[in-house]
């Protein structure tokens, strides 16, 4: 009788485990409890083709925890990450391998039901303690504890990436006024893996999460283009517009809080004066230039010596106060949000020369609303933060700056191609 009761109790416990798992999965009897660390998100965030109710399934892209995880990370870094820089195809392969080898499903339960453990919108670094099981090719962990974590990424992943192609050697001097010119650098066409990979957070120790709309996907830019080496300064703005909307005043400090309709007018006047097509960069062009055409995850620590900000993290310095990036572009990062010339776009699809026009580009004021994007954050996590700012007559955010793009002519594009082919 005692044996029958024991079998009955064991059966009930096993049934309870299956129900609690919520997916018909069952932890291995007697499995040892482990703690694994990584980036937590919903299945909808970490899947290019999410299924229905995917926002209710929580997953963890593991980085640390068990010998198996360490071996998988080591294998990916050795096989997929051959040098200091990675190109777009290598970056995609790394993410695909991370999904195959290091994606853990977190079984539904009391811990995953807590608000602080539901990673919608923000994808935090978490430490999940529990028992690991596997079924139908999926790895699961039944959590007994979920806590905030700090992650330690491989050193190679945090190295400053080196560009694969360099800009044209002959810059364009865009004439702003009789006494002022703006140096613009001819950037090569290229392809890069945009956004933030699932396994990465902005800071190397994992203290900053990634965001749901920082999807990693392929962007191809088919034409070279000139990008201004610095943001537009106040003396440049005043020479054209005869006003100054800035809150931090100085002739060599970037002009701030310029309404998008005024920026449009500024670009139009310069285009008419110079005979060149002058405009704001697109989201894709700005990110490509900030990453110097590479596809390594954007680790903020690599850009501290390039970030235009005083020690208080809120005050702009004169342009060129910090180091340029490898393409010779200054102040791509810092304490201001950069205005960008197309509407905020959340995409999971590979795109070629993406441009999503805003009403600010086409409509006369007053414009009811528009959307620009940003690549600057006052914590230097630079990142790929895509934020809508402002309306037709304002900017919406406390500190916004902008830089210019000049479209290259067919002759300039051909000259760059010839120089690159000849290794010059």
N, C-alpha and C positions, 0 to 999 in steps of 0.2 A: 504494500500500500504506500509505504514511504517512497519507494522508487517511482511509482506512478505519479505521485504528487510532485516529485522533483522534476520529472520529465515535463509535466504540465506547466510548472512554473518557468522552466527554461524555454518552453515553446512560447509562452506568453511574453517573456522578455524579448525573444527574437522577433516576434510579431510587432511589438512596440517599437523596436529599433527600426524595422522596415518602414513603419508608418511615420515615425519621426523623421526619417531620411527624406520622405516626400517624393522620391523619384524611383521607388522600388529598389534602391540600393541598400546594401547591408555592410556595415563595418566588419572586417575580419575578426572572428572571435579571438580574443586574447591579444589583439594588435597593440603594439606599444604606442603610447601617446608621444607625439613629436610637436615641435613648434616650427612653422615655416613662415618666412617673411617675403613680402612682395607687394605689388600694386594691386589693390582691390577695386573692382568695378562690376557693373552689371553685365550680363551677357550681351545686352543690346549695345553697350559701349565698346566691347571688345570683339565684335563680330561684324564683318562687312555686310552680311546678309542675315540680320537677326530674325529669329522666328517670333511668332506671336507670344506675348507675355515674357519676352526675353529680358525685360527690365526688372523682372522679379527673381531672376536667377543670378546669384552672386558668384563671381569667379575671382581667383587670385592668380596673377602671373608671378610665379615664385622666383626668387633670386637667391635666397639663403635658407638653410634649415637642415637638410639631410644629406648624407653622402651621395645619394642619387641626384639630388638637385645640384650639388656642387659639381658632380661629374658632367651633368648636362650643360651647365653654364660654361664649364671649361671646354667642353667639346664644341659648343657654338662659337666661343671666342677664338679657338684655334682654327676651326674649319671655315668659318664664315667671315672672320674679321682679320684679314691677312696683314694689314699695315696700320699706319696712323690714321689714315682717312678711309672712308668707305663710300662707294658710289651708290647710286639709287638702287641698282639691282641687288647689290650686297645687303643694303639696308632692308630691303623687302625680304630677302632670304632669311636674314637674322630674325625678323619678326615672325615669319612663318614657322621657323624652327622653334622659336619660343612658344608659340601656340601649340605646336605638336608635342613638345617635350615637357613644358613647364606650366601648363595651364591646369589649375586645380579648381574643381567645382566645390563650393562650400554648401554642405547639406543644410536645408532649411531647419530652423530650430529656434530656441529662445534667443540665442545671441544674434542670429541674422535678422530677427524681427525688431531688434532695437533700432531706434531712429539713427543713432550715431554710427551704426554698422550697415546702413543702407547707402551704398556709394553712388547715389544718383547725382549727376552733374559733376561732382568732384570725385576724383579717384585717388584716395589716400594710400599711403604706405601703411600696411597692417601686419601684425604678427598674429597668426592663427594657431592656437594649440588644439590638438585633437588627434583622432585616429584616422589614418589614411587607408582607403580601400580603392579598388579599381574594378570596373565592370563595363563591358561593351566599349572598350577603348578609352574610357574617361576615368580620370583620377578624381577622387572625392576625398574631402576631409570633413569629418563630423566634429564640429567645434565644441570644445569645453571652455574656451576663452578666446576673445578677440580684443586686441589692444593696439594702440598706435605704435608705429615702429619707425626706426631710422634704418635706411638701407645703405649698404656698402657696395658700390658698383666696382667692377674690375677697372684697374688703372688705365688699361688701353681704351676703355669706353669714355674716359674722362680727358683724354689727351686732346690738345687743341688741334682740330683738323686742318690739314693743308690742302689748298685748292688743287684740282686736277688740271685746270686751265687758267691762264692768266689774262688780264685785260689787255686791250690794245695799248701800245706804248705812247700813242699820240693822243693827248687829251683834247677835248673841245672846250674852248673858252667862251662861255655863253655871256654875251654882253648884256649887263643889267642896266647900266647907264653910261654916260661918257667917261666916268672915272671908276666904275665897278664892273668886274667880271666874275663869273662863277665857274670854277674848274669842274668839268664833268668827265667821268671815266667810262670808256667803252667796255662794257661787260660782255663776255662771250655768251652765246646761246648755250643751253644745257638742260639737263634733266636732274631732278632731285626728288628724294622721298620726303615730302612735306609733313608737318605736324610732329607729334610726339609719339614714339612707339609705346605700345601697351606696357612694356616692362620698365619704363623709365619715369622718373620724376624730375622736376626742374633742378633741385639741389642734389649734390652728390650723396648727402647723407639721408636723403629721403624725407627731409623735414617739410618739403613742399609737395603737394599732390600735383597730378596732371588734371586736365579737364576733359569732360566728355567730348567736346567739340574740337579737340586737338587731334582729330583722326589722322592717322598716317596713310598717305596715299601719294601716287606718283604725279608730278607736274612736269610737263615739258615746255620749255620756252624756246621757240624755233628761231627767234631773231635776236641778235645782239642789240643792246640799247645803252645809251649813255645815262649814267646816274650821277647826280651832283655829289661831290665829295663831302659836302657838309649840308646841314639844313640851311634854309634861307635865313639870313641874319636880319636884324632889325634895320641896319643901315641900307641893306638891299631893298627891304620892304618899303621903307620910307621913301626911297628914291623913286619908286614906281607908284605907290599908293598915297603918299603924302599923309599918312596917319600911322599910329602905332598902338595896336590893341594889347601889347604885352604887359604882364604884371611884374616881371623881373626885367628891369631896364638896363640896356647896354648895347652899343652899336654892333659889337661882335657876338652878342648872345642871340640865339635863335629867336625869331619872332614867335610869339605865343598867342593862342586863343584867336587866331584869325578865322572868321566865319568862312564856311566852305564856299559861299557865293563870292566872297572877296578873293579867295584863293583862285577860284575859277577865272575871275577877272584878271588877276595878276598873271596867270598862265597865258591868257588870251593876249594881253598887252605885250608880253615877252615874245610870244609867237609872231605877232605882227611886226615887232621891231626887228627881230632877228631872221625871219623867214624860216624858222625851224618849228617843229611841232613840240611844244613844251607842255607838260602835264604832270599830274601826280603819278607816282608809281602804283601799279596794281598790288593787291595783296601778295600775289605770287612773286612778282618782281622784288618786292621789299624783303620777303623772307629769303628768297634766293640770294640776294645781295648780302644780307646779314649772315648767311651761312656760307658765304663765298663758294656757292655752288656745290657744297658737299652734303652728305646725308647722315652724318653722325648725329646721335641724340644731342640736343642743345643743353650742355651743362653750363649753368650760369657762371661758375667759377672761372671759366675761360675768358670771360668778357669783362671782368672787374676793372682791368686797366684800360679798357676802351670806353667805359661807361661815363657819359657826361653827367656828372652830379657832384656837388660839393659833399663834404663829409656828413652833412645833415641828411643826405639822401633826398632832399626836396628842392635844392637850389641849383639852377643851371649854371654851368661855367661857360665862358666864351668858347666858341667852336674851336676845334683843334687843340683843346687843352689836354686831351688824353690821346692815347695811341690810336692809329688807324687799324682797320682789319687788314688781312692779307691782300685785299684788292685795293687798298689805299682809301677806303671810305671811313670817314670820321663820324663819331657820335651816332652810330647805329643803335646804341643802347643807352640807357640812362634813366633819368627820373621823369621824363616826359613821354606822352603818348604820341606816336607819329600818325599823322593823318594820311590816309591812303585812298586812292581814287576809285575804288569800287565798293559795292555793297557787301556787307558781312555775309560770308558764304560758308555754310557748313556742308562739306562734301565728303563722300566716301569713294568717289569714282575717280579714276585716273583722268586727267584733263590736259589739253594742249592749249597753250596761250590763254588761260582763263581770264575773263574780264566780265564783271557783272556790274553794268552801269548803275549809277545812282541818279536820282532826280536832280541832284546838285550839278551834275555834269551837263544836263540837257535843258532844265527848266529855268525860266527867269524867276527871280525872287518876287514875292516871298514863296519859298518852298516849304511845305508843311513839315516834311521830315526827310531825312536821308540817313545813310549809314556809312561810316568809315571804319577802318580797321586800325589796329594798333600793334606795334612790335616793341614797345617800350614799357617797362614797368619800374616803379621806383624801388623795387627790391632786386633789380637786375636779373630777374629770372627771364628776361628779355622776351620773352619767349614768343611763342606762336600764339599769344593771346589774341583772340579775334573778338573785339568788342565794338559794339555800335556806340557812336558818340554823337550827340548833338542833334540839331535840326537845321532848317534852312538858313537861319541867321546866326546861330551860335555854335558852340563846340561841345557843350555838355560836360566835359571833363575839366578838371582844374587846370591842367598843364598840357597843352597840345602844341606840337611843332610840325613842320613839314619840310620835305625836300623835293627836288624836281627830277623828272626824267625827261630826256630829250630823245626823240626817236631818231635812230641812225638812218642815213641815206643808203640806197643800194650800193653806191660806190664805197662808202665807209665799211659796210659789211663785207664787201668783196676784198677790200684791202686787209681787214682783220683775218679773214679766212686764208688769204695768201700768206700772211705772216705766220699764222699758226701751222700751216702745212709745211712751211719752210723751217720751222723751229726757231723763228726769229722773235 
